[in-house]
Amino acid sequence: MIVLPLIERKRDGGRLAPDEWRALAEAYAAGAVPDYQMAALLMAIYFRGLDREEIGALTDAMLRSGAALDLSHLRVGRVDKHSTGGVGDKVSLVLAPIVAALGVAVPMMSGRGLGHTGGTLDKLESIPGFRTDLSLADAARQVEALGCALIGQTGEIAPADRRMYALRDVTGTVEAIPLIAASIMSKKLAEGLTGLVLDVKRGSGAFLPELDRGLELARTMIALGADHGCPTVALITAMDRPLGRACGNALEVEESVLALRGEGPDDLMTVTYALGAEMLLLGGACDTREAAHAAMRAVVADGRAAAKLAEIVEAQGGNPGVVEDPAVLPQAPVTRVWRAPRAGVVARIEPRAVGRGIIDLGGGRRTVADAVDPAVGFVITARPGDRVAAGAPLATIHARDEAGVEAGRAALEAAVRIADEAPPPLPLVSHRVTASGVEVLSPDPA
């Protein structure tokens, strides 16, 4: 396939036809298109965009470049959730076992860290022995048996997207709405879902910080879902500060386990329950949001949600003892408390600076081939709006060595601002978007 004319046409603001997208995806998945040419096309898309027909064609092309998960024989709803990425966002690890424990099938396909954000697969693989590389056949059997599988994008599923996803991370093209929408929906539609819930982040730590761009992305993905018979709902949630306290792979798994025991931070549980309610409604397990919230709290309180996570971990080769004792997770050799440099109010905890700090510690990637240290990261106990005294403990750095501690200190100094007063943070869950329109759930502070 000759790709140069396609790059030139998109560079100059032209459009590609559906058959060209299909041929391109097949050729790239087969290794017949070099990464440097695909990188050039991705950058052209970043600057020139894609129209509605092109986004649909690219989504279909990536979807049809591989196989799909067939769960049509199941008599229950099949619903997944996807987040556009954040710092401290371990919602998937808490949400999947809760929803599965309530009778909805959750074939959850996740990704690795992208840019400054963490990845669900990297978090899961910090559990000793845990395998995310299940085949489609194995994933289908596990969903049938347990109601949930937590898997990565194998070579069978949208292989063209799998290669593009990794390339976007290292070529500065992550934030393009057409690429985000097509990437997410090609994978989700391959799961054979009867419903999909999207967690679209906004705020300084999101890939798309502005509300209007988040709404545009939500509408784009909802339309793609409708085109394929998959009802899709999106919630707009806050990423102007890290979600929860733990930031870093194993640390976030530990916090997720505590959340499933009923000890989760309030902000994490608010977002989890909001998304879970939408999943339970789409999956037909509950008739009202109130009933969904009550059911989720019940399976956390009586231990069913934690037990479901243990079942999933064991089925995927991991040590289920992590649910009883998170100390089986990798532990950083060095920890240091970071303290407030002055008295005042915590005015900001900048997620991007925290995310970059995790990468500096070794807990994220700068290149596709980088290994990830699962043990490093931060536990940030301070929250925006907290009044603190000089020298008060605000966070703990988990590092591999003293050089990592210094990198962690530098990251926290850049991320945390203490002032005489603090602006109000964004509402945790601000908008609900469906095919019918946008509903404001919580208005922004004045």
Secondary structure, DSSP 8 states (H G I E B T S, - for coil): ---HHHHHHHHTT----HHHHHHHHHHHHTT-S-HHHHHHHHHHHHHH---HHHHHHHHHHHHTTS-----TT-SS-BEEEEE---SS--HHHHHHHHHHHTT-BEEEEE---BTTB--HHHHHTTSTT------HHHHHHHHHHHSEEEEE--TTS-HHHHHHHHHHHTTT-TT-HHHHHHHHHHHHHTTT-SEEEEEEEESTTSSS-SHHHHHHHHHHHHHHHHHTT--EEEEEEE-SS-SSSEESHHHHHHHHHHHHTT---HHHHHHHHHHHHHHHHHTTS-SSHHHHHHHHHHHHHTSHHHHHHHHHHHHTT--GGGGT-GGGS---SEEEEEE-SSSEEEEEE-HHHHHHHHHHHTSS-SSTT----TT-EEEE---TT-EE-TT-EEEEEEESSHHHHHHHHHHHHHHEEEESS------SEEEEEETTEEEESS----
